Amino acid sequence: MFSQVEFAKRDGRNLLIVLAIMIPILFLVADGALGARVVAAVVGGVLTMITFLVVTVTINRFGPDY
């Protein structure tokens, strides 16, 4: 499936790096009880992941060829 949307191995690695950075930051910035902070961090991480995937696939498909 990923070969059809032009998603490379390095893009997967970059996705994990983005999630590894965003989830702890969102956890620390969120306000509320511990459970609410965890949920906010995970939901924010998933939304960040979806945004990263859409942008990466769009750049790979329509961006310049090197």
N, C-alpha and C positions, 0 to 999 in steps of 0.2 A: 504494500500500500504506500509506503513512504517513497518508493522509487517513482511512483506516479505523480507525486506532488513535489518532487525534487527536494528531498530532505536528506542531507548528508550526515555522516557520522559525526563530523565536527559540529554540526548544528545541534545534535543531541547532547554533545558534551557542553556546548554553550548554554543549552536549555537547563541542564543540571546546575551549572554555575549560577545562572540567574535565579533559580529557585533557592539554591543554598544561600544566596545573599538576601533575597527578598523576604523569605519566611521569617528569619530571626529579626530582621529590621521591623517588619510589620508586627511581630509579637511584642517587641519592645515599645513600639509607638502606640499600640492599641491601649485603650483605657477601659477598665472594667475588671470583672472577676477573671480568675485564671482560665476557666472554661471558655469564656467569651473571647479572651485574647487568643487562645489557641484556634478557635473557630475563625476569628477574623484573619489570623495569619494564614491559615490554610485556604480560605476562600480568596483572599488577596493573592496568594501564591498561584492558585489555579487560574485566576483572571489574568495574572501576569504571564503565565505559561501560554494561555490561549492567544494573548496579544503577541507574544514572542513568535509563536508558530505562524500566525497570520502574516506578520511582517516578514519573517524569514522566507516563507514560501512565496510571497509576493515579490520580494527582492530577487530570489533565485529564478523565478519564472520571467519577470519583466525587466530585471536589471540589466546592466551592461554585461557583455560577454568579454571575459579576460582571456 
